[in-house]
Amino acid sequence: MFFRDKRTLKICRIYTMLKTHARQKHLSFHTPGHKIGKWDITELSFSDNLSSPRGCIAQAEKEVAQILGAYKSFLLTDGSTCGVLSMLHAAKTLGVKSVAFPETAHKSVWNGCALLGLTPFPFSVEHEGGIPKPTVLKNVENVLLAADAILLTSPDYYGNIPDLFSFRKFCDDTKKLLLIDGAHGGHLHFDKAIYAGAFADLWVDGVHKSLPALTQGAVVSAKDEKGAAALQKGVDIFRSTSPSYPILASVEYAVKAPQGKTALYARALAEKYPQRMVLQKDFTKLCVRFGLHAFSAEKDLEKQGVYPEFCDGNILMFYLSCKTKKRALVRLENALLKLFKKYPLESVEQIHAPVVLPKTTQTEWVNISDCEGKISAQNFGLFPPCVPLVKRGEQITKESLALLQKADNVFGVYEEKLLIFKGEEV
């Protein structure tokens, strides 16, 4: 196991169980099939059961819930996507039929609404310098009033955090559920002023993204008993019946681990270059502007062994965590300074995709190069950040196609083709 903080490990229930077992003789006649791991086990007589925990997993979930301020928390080994789907299912169980959310919401929100038959009410997001801005309640209040529940992304992939207090008050006044996709905010439980769990009825923490947990480690939580009962049904449907015990142990460890000083280092760095670097309230997302040269800058950095989280064709986003060391930021700064000289900042215009109501339901897959002006029949975009570049029913523009073709990783694309409404064109 890669965990380093021994003081934290002493209070981790699942890790302690695995460590004790790893010291014993072990001849595996159980899954998984590699047959070589004492740490990577399945549900054995002593290892508890995530589907109906009564031992170390139950204790771990109880202690995680206490830290996060939840009535009940569920450990996940299937990523935040499982948490979002479970949360939306819980909302439907509680009577929700429609959900308002930002158009920059993760694809799991869109997919969850389609899967569960929830009516989506996406609202527009303002941008500044090509970067999304935090959602302001008064700008979207009419959309929110029409929906049964509100789902916010906080923080988003760029580090934005909306005024959660105002949204909480609005939901209290209008008797609506507040759901928060905190896939990128697991570390914020240290700061209750901006933490999803201090405001939401149901929320997801994507622990592996910003805390020291293995990939796919996450938590979904409910604020009260009624929400917990509904959420239990959701996780029973969407959560794996073959959870990874190393991932489970890492989630518990990450939630209990200390924060560190990365925030101080990151803010000091961003303040030195205000024209090129943006650091929102969430210190783990360092956005660096390169404009039209963003993809070229990304390739130059990768040749030096420096890998950003993503390039959106405008900015490079560098994902930090409490494990990011000061020396790593010094190395990053030196690499970026060379690129600032090489690539002057040239701004990128925001892509506006007109919305068109298709006259047909017939669809077909068409080569990307032939899709300009056609109407998209499904969401597609860059991966990450895995939010729609063009949504279903929107016109596919020349600019969006150019960005899609430059990116190394995308979603909604199959064999270099896009799904469009047949015969529809603007």
C-alpha positions as CSV (number, residue, x, y, z in Angstrom):
1,M,0.0,0.0,0.0
2,F,1.2,3.5,-0.8
3,F,-0.1,5.3,2.3
4,R,2.6,7.3,4.1
5,D,1.0,9.0,7.2
6,K,1.3,6.4,9.9
7,R,-0.7,8.5,12.4
8,T,-3.6,8.5,10.0
9,L,-3.2,4.8,9.2
10,K,-3.7,3.9,12.9
11,I,-7.3,5.2,12.8
12,C,-8.2,3.6,9.5
13,R,-10.4,0.6,10.0
14,I,-10.2,-1.0,6.6
15,Y,-6.5,-0.6,6.2
16,T,-6.0,-2.2,9.7
17,M,-8.1,-5.2,8.7
18,L,-6.1,-5.6,5.4
19,K,-2.7,-5.2,7.2
20,T,-3.7,-7.8,9.8
21,H,-4.8,-10.2,7.1
22,A,-1.6,-9.6,4.9
23,R,0.5,-10.9,7.8
24,Q,-1.2,-14.3,7.7
25,K,-0.6,-17.2,5.4
26,H,-2.9,-17.0,2.5
27,L,-3.8,-19.5,-0.2
28,S,-6.4,-17.9,-2.5
29,F,-9.3,-19.9,-3.8
30,H,-11.4,-16.7,-4.2
31,T,-11.6,-13.8,-6.6
32,P,-9.7,-11.8,-7.9
33,G,-8.1,-14.1,-10.5
34,H,-4.5,-12.9,-10.2
35,K,-4.2,-15.0,-7.0
36,I,-1.2,-13.1,-5.8
37,G,-2.5,-10.4,-3.5
38,K,-3.1,-10.5,0.2
39,W,-4.3,-6.9,0.1
40,D,-6.6,-7.2,-2.9
41,I,-9.2,-9.6,-1.5
42,T,-13.0,-10.1,-1.8
43,E,-15.8,-10.4,0.8
44,L,-14.4,-13.1,3.1
45,S,-15.6,-14.1,6.6
46,F,-13.6,-11.3,8.3
47,S,-13.5,-8.6,5.6
48,D,-17.0,-7.2,5.9
49,N,-19.4,-6.5,3.0
50,L,-19.9,-3.1,1.3
51,S,-23.5,-4.0,0.3
52,S,-24.5,-4.6,3.9
53,P,-21.6,-3.6,6.2
54,R,-21.5,-4.6,9.9
55,G,-17.8,-4.6,10.6
56,C,-14.8,-2.5,9.6
57,I,-16.5,-1.0,6.6
58,A,-19.5,0.0,8.7
59,Q,-17.2,1.7,11.2
60,A,-15.3,3.4,8.5
61,E,-18.5,4.8,6.9
62,K,-19.7,6.0,10.2
63,E,-16.5,7.9,11.0
64,V,-16.3,9.3,7.5
65,A,-19.9,10.6,7.9
66,Q,-18.9,12.3,11.1
67,I,-16.0,14.1,9.4
68,L,-18.1,15.2,6.5
69,G,-21.0,16.3,8.6
70,A,-23.4,13.7,7.1
71,Y,-26.2,11.6,8.6
72,K,-24.9,8.8,6.4
73,S,-22.0,8.4,4.0
74,F,-21.5,5.6,1.5
75,L,-18.0,4.6,0.3
76,L,-17.7,4.2,-3.4
77,T,-15.2,2.3,-5.6
78,D,-16.9,3.3,-8.8
79,G,-16.0,7.0,-8.9
80,S,-18.1,10.1,-8.5
81,T,-20.2,9.0,-11.5
82,C,-21.7,6.3,-9.3
83,G,-22.4,8.9,-6.7
84,V,-24.1,11.3,-9.1
85,L,-26.3,8.5,-10.4
86,S,-27.2,7.3,-6.9
87,M,-27.9,10.8,-5.8
88,L,-30.3,11.5,-8.8
89,H,-32.0,8.2,-8.1
90,A,-32.5,9.2,-4.5
91,A,-33.9,12.5,-5.6
92,K,-36.4,10.7,-7.8
93,T,-37.3,8.4,-4.9
94,L,-38.0,11.6,-2.8
95,G,-40.5,12.8,-5.5
96,V,-38.3,14.9,-7.8
97,K,-39.3,14.9,-11.4
98,S,-37.1,17.7,-12.8
99,V,-33.6,19.0,-12.1
100,A,-32.0,22.3,-12.8
101,F,-28.2,22.3,-13.3
102,P,-25.5,24.3,-15.1
103,E,-24.9,23.5,-18.8
104,T,-21.3,22.7,-17.8
105,A,-22.4,19.8,-15.6
106,H,-20.5,16.6,-15.9
107,K,-21.9,14.1,-18.5
108,S,-23.0,11.8,-15.6
109,V,-25.7,14.4,-14.7
110,W,-27.0,14.5,-18.3
111,N,-26.9,10.7,-18.5
112,G,-28.5,10.3,-15.1
113,C,-31.5,12.4,-16.0
114,A,-31.9,10.5,-19.3
115,L,-31.6,7.1,-17.5
116,L,-34.0,8.0,-14.7
117,G,-36.6,9.9,-16.7
118,L,-35.9,13.2,-14.9
119,T,-36.6,16.4,-16.9
120,P,-33.4,18.4,-17.3
121,F,-33.4,22.2,-17.0
122,P,-29.9,23.2,-17.9
123,F,-29.0,26.9,-17.4
124,S,-26.3,28.9,-19.1
125,V,-23.0,29.7,-17.5
126,E,-21.2,33.0,-18.0
127,H,-17.5,33.1,-19.0
128,E,-14.7,35.5,-18.5
129,G,-11.4,35.1,-20.4
130,G,-12.6,31.8,-21.7
131,I,-13.1,30.4,-18.2
132,P,-16.5,29.7,-16.7
133,K,-17.6,32.0,-13.8
134,P,-19.4,30.9,-10.6
135,T,-23.2,30.7,-11.0
136,V,-25.0,33.7,-9.5
137,L,-28.5,32.8,-8.1
138,K,-30.3,35.9,-9.4
139,N,-29.2,35.2,-13.0
140,V,-30.8,31.7,-13.1
141,E,-33.6,32.0,-10.5
142,N,-36.4,31.6,-13.2
143,V,-35.0,28.3,-14.3
144,L,-34.6,27.1,-10.7
145,L,-38.2,27.9,-9.9
146,A,-39.4,25.6,-12.7
147,A,-37.5,22.6,-11.4
148,D,-38.1,20.3,-8.4
149,A,-34.4,20.2,-7.4
150,I,-31.2,22.0,-8.1
151,L,-27.9,20.3,-8.8
152,L,-24.8,22.4,-8.6
153,T,-21.2,21.6,-9.5
154,S,-19.0,22.8,-6.7
155,P,-16.2,23.2,-7.3
156,D,-16.2,22.9,-11.0
157,Y,-13.2,21.7,-13.1
158,Y,-11.9,25.3,-13.1
159,G,-12.1,25.8,-9.3
160,N,-15.3,27.9,-9.3
161,I,-17.5,27.7,-6.2
162,P,-20.9,29.4,-6.3
163,D,-22.5,31.3,-3.3
164,L,-23.7,28.1,-1.7
165,F,-25.3,30.0,1.2
166,S,-27.7,31.8,-1.1
167,F,-28.6,28.6,-2.9
168,R,-29.3,26.9,0.4
169,K,-31.6,29.7,1.5
170,F,-33.4,29.7,-1.9
171,C,-34.0,25.9,-1.5
172,D,-35.2,26.3,2.0
173,D,-37.6,29.1,0.9
174,T,-38.9,27.2,-2.1
175,K,-38.9,23.7,-0.5
176,K,-36.5,22.2,-3.1
177,L,-33.8,19.7,-2.8
178,L,-30.2,20.9,-3.2
179,L,-27.8,18.4,-4.7
180,I,-24.1,19.1,-5.2
181,D,-21.7,17.3,-7.4
182,G,-18.5,17.8,-5.4
183,A,-16.5,15.4,-7.5
184,H,-13.6,17.9,-7.5
185,G,-14.1,19.1,-3.9
186,G,-13.4,16.2,-1.6
187,H,-10.6,18.2,0.1
188,L,-12.9,21.1,1.0
189,H,-14.3,19.3,4.1
190,F,-11.5,21.2,5.8
191,D,-13.3,24.5,5.1
192,K,-17.0,24.3,6.0
193,A,-17.6,27.8,4.5
194,I,-17.3,26.4,1.0
195,Y,-17.8,22.7,1.4
196,A,-20.7,21.0,-0.3
197,G,-21.7,19.0,2.7
198,A,-22.3,22.1,4.8
199,F,-25.1,23.1,2.4
200,A,-26.5,20.2,0.4
201,D,-29.2,17.6,1.1
202,L,-27.3,15.1,-1.0
203,W,-23.7,15.4,-2.2
204,V,-20.8,13.6,-3.8
205,D,-17.1,13.8,-2.8
206,G,-14.7,12.7,-5.5
207,V,-12.0,11.7,-3.0
208,H,-9.4,10.4,-5.5
209,K,-9.2,13.6,-7.5
210,S,-7.9,16.0,-4.9
211,L,-7.1,13.8,-1.9
212,P,-4.5,10.9,-1.6
213,A,-6.8,8.0,-2.6
214,L,-6.7,5.5,-5.4
215,T,-8.5,6.2,-8.7
216,Q,-12.3,5.7,-8.5
217,G,-12.4,6.3,-4.8
218,A,-15.4,8.5,-3.8
219,V,-18.1,9.1,-1.2
220,V,-21.8,10.0,-1.5
221,S,-23.6,11.4,1.5
222,A,-27.0,12.5,2.8
223,K,-27.8,15.2,5.3
224,D,-30.7,13.5,7.1
225,E,-32.3,10.1,7.7
226,K,-35.0,10.4,5.0
227,G,-32.3,11.3,2.4
228,A,-30.1,8.5,3.6
229,A,-32.8,5.9,3.2
230,A,-33.4,7.1,-0.4
231,L,-29.7,7.2,-1.1
232,Q,-29.3,3.6,0.2
233,K,-31.6,2.5,-2.6
234,G,-29.5,4.3,-5.2
235,V,-26.2,3.0,-4.2
236,D,-27.6,-0.6,-4.0
237,I,-28.4,-0.2,-7.7
238,F,-25.4,1.6,-9.1
239,R,-22.5,0.5,-6.8
240,S,-20.4,-2.5,-7.7
241,T,-20.9,-5.8,-6.0
242,S,-17.1,-6.5,-6.4
243,P,-15.6,-3.4,-4.7
244,S,-11.8,-3.0,-4.5
245,Y,-10.6,-3.2,-0.9
246,P,-7.5,-1.2,-1.6
247,I,-9.7,1.6,-3.0
248,L,-12.0,1.4,0.0
249,A,-9.0,1.6,2.3
250,S,-7.6,4.6,0.4
251,V,-10.9,6.5,0.6
252,E,-11.1,6.2,4.4
253,Y,-7.4,7.1,4.6
254,A,-7.8,10.2,2.3
255,V,-10.8,11.6,4.2
256,K,-8.9,11.3,7.5
257,A,-5.5,12.5,6.2
258,P,-4.2,16.0,7.1
259,Q,-4.5,18.8,4.6
260,G,-0.9,20.1,4.2
261,K,0.3,23.5,2.9
262,T,-0.2,23.3,-0.8
263,A,-2.9,26.0,-0.8
264,L,-0.3,28.6,0.5
265,Y,2.2,27.6,-2.1
266,A,-0.3,27.7,-4.9
267,R,-1.7,31.1,-4.1
268,A,1.7,32.6,-3.8
269,L,2.5,31.3,-7.3
270,A,-0.7,32.5,-8.9
271,E,-0.3,36.0,-7.5
272,K,3.0,36.4,-9.2
273,Y,1.5,36.0,-12.7
274,P,-2.0,37.5,-12.6
275,Q,-2.2,37.9,-16.4
276,R,-1.6,34.3,-17.1
277,M,-2.6,32.3,-14.0
278,V,-6.0,32.0,-12.3
279,L,-6.7,30.4,-9.0
280,Q,-10.3,30.4,-7.7
281,K,-11.4,29.8,-4.2
282,D,-10.5,26.1,-4.7
283,F,-6.7,26.0,-4.6
284,T,-6.4,22.6,-6.3
285,K,-7.1,23.9,-9.8
286,L,-4.4,26.2,-11.2
287,C,-5.6,27.6,-14.6
288,V,-2.9,28.9,-16.9
289,R,-3.9,30.9,-19.9
290,F,-2.2,30.2,-23.3
291,G,-5.1,31.0,-25.6
292,L,-4.6,29.9,-29.2
293,H,-1.3,28.3,-28.2
294,A,-2.7,26.1,-25.5
295,F,-2.3,22.7,-27.3
296,S,1.2,23.6,-28.4
297,A,2.2,24.6,-24.8
298,E,0.7,21.3,-23.6
299,K,2.9,19.3,-26.0
300,D,6.0,21.2,-25.0
301,L,5.4,20.6,-21.3
302,E,4.8,16.9,-21.9
303,K,8.3,16.7,-23.6
304,Q,9.7,17.9,-20.3
305,G,7.8,15.3,-18.3
306,V,5.2,17.8,-17.0
307,Y,1.6,16.7,-17.4
308,P,-1.4,19.0,-16.8
309,E,-4.8,17.6,-16.1
310,F,-6.3,18.9,-19.4
311,C,-6.2,21.5,-22.2
312,D,-9.5,23.0,-23.3
313,G,-8.0,24.9,-26.2
314,N,-7.6,28.0,-24.1
315,I,-6.1,27.2,-20.7
316,L,-4.0,24.4,-19.3
317,M,-5.3,23.3,-15.9
318,F,-2.9,21.9,-13.4
319,Y,-4.5,19.8,-10.7
320,L,-2.9,20.1,-7.3
321,S,-3.6,18.3,-4.0
322,C,-2.4,18.3,-0.4
323,K,0.4,16.0,-1.7
324,T,1.7,18.5,-4.2
325,K,5.1,19.6,-2.9
326,K,6.6,23.1,-3.1
327,R,9.5,21.8,-5.1
328,A,7.0,20.5,-7.7
329,L,5.4,24.0,-8.1
330,V,8.9,25.5,-8.4
331,R,9.7,23.1,-11.3
332,L,6.3,23.9,-12.8
333,E,6.9,27.7,-12.6
334,N,10.3,27.4,-14.3
335,A,8.8,25.4,-17.1
336,L,5.9,27.8,-17.6
337,L,8.1,30.9,-17.6
338,K,9.9,29.6,-20.7
339,L,6.5,29.0,-22.4
340,F,5.2,32.4,-21.5
341,K,8.1,33.9,-23.5
342,K,7.6,31.4,-26.4
343,Y,3.9,31.8,-26.6
344,P,2.4,35.3,-26.1
345,L,-1.2,35.2,-24.9
346,E,-3.7,35.3,-27.8
347,S,-7.3,35.2,-26.6
348,V,-9.8,32.6,-27.8
349,E,-13.4,33.6,-28.6
350,Q,-16.0,31.7,-26.7
351,I,-17.9,29.1,-28.9
352,H,-21.6,29.8,-29.2
353,A,-23.6,26.9,-30.6
354,P,-27.1,28.0,-31.7
355,V,-29.9,25.8,-30.4
356,V,-32.2,24.3,-33.1
357,L,-35.3,22.2,-32.7
358,P,-34.8,19.3,-35.0
359,K,-37.7,18.3,-37.2
360,T,-36.9,14.6,-37.2
361,T,-35.9,12.0,-34.7
362,Q,-33.8,10.0,-37.3
363,T,-30.1,10.1,-36.6
364,E,-26.9,9.0,-38.4
365,W,-23.2,8.9,-37.8
366,V,-21.3,11.3,-40.0
367,N,-17.5,12.0,-40.3
368,I,-16.4,14.9,-38.2
369,S,-15.1,16.7,-41.2
370,D,-18.6,16.8,-42.7
371,C,-20.5,17.9,-39.6
372,E,-20.2,21.7,-39.8
373,G,-23.7,23.3,-39.7
374,K,-25.5,20.0,-38.8
375,I,-27.5,19.5,-35.6
376,S,-25.9,17.3,-32.9
377,A,-28.1,14.3,-31.8
378,Q,-26.0,13.8,-28.6
379,N,-23.6,15.7,-26.3
380,F,-19.9,15.7,-27.2
381,G,-16.9,17.4,-26.0
382,L,-13.3,17.2,-24.6
383,F,-12.3,14.6,-22.0
384,P,-11.5,16.0,-19.5
385,P,-13.2,18.2,-18.5
386,C,-16.0,16.0,-19.8
387,V,-18.6,18.7,-20.0
388,P,-20.5,19.2,-23.3
389,L,-18.8,21.3,-26.0
390,V,-21.9,20.9,-28.1
391,K,-25.2,19.6,-26.6
392,R,-28.0,17.6,-28.2
393,G,-30.0,19.9,-30.4
394,E,-27.3,22.5,-30.9
395,Q,-25.6,23.4,-34.2
396,I,-22.1,22.0,-34.8
397,T,-19.9,25.0,-35.5
398,K,-16.6,25.3,-37.4
399,E,-14.9,26.4,-34.1
400,S,-16.2,23.4,-32.1
401,L,-15.1,21.0,-34.8
402,A,-11.6,22.5,-34.9
403,L,-11.3,22.2,-31.1
404,L,-12.5,18.6,-31.2
405,Q,-10.0,17.7,-33.9
406,K,-7.1,19.2,-32.0
407,A,-7.8,17.5,-28.7
408,D,-6.2,14.1,-27.8
409,N,-9.1,12.8,-25.8
410,V,-12.8,13.4,-26.4
411,F,-16.2,11.9,-25.7
412,G,-19.3,11.5,-27.8
413,V,-17.1,10.6,-30.8
414,Y,-17.2,7.1,-32.4
415,E,-14.5,6.2,-35.0
416,E,-14.1,9.9,-35.9
417,K,-17.8,10.3,-36.4
418,L,-20.5,12.4,-34.7
419,L,-24.2,11.5,-34.2
420,I,-26.3,14.1,-36.0
421,F,-30.0,14.5,-36.8
422,K,-30.4,13.1,-40.3
423,G,-31.1,15.8,-42.9
424,E,-31.0,18.6,-40.4
425,E,-28.7,21.5,-41.1
426,V,-28.6,25.3,-40.5
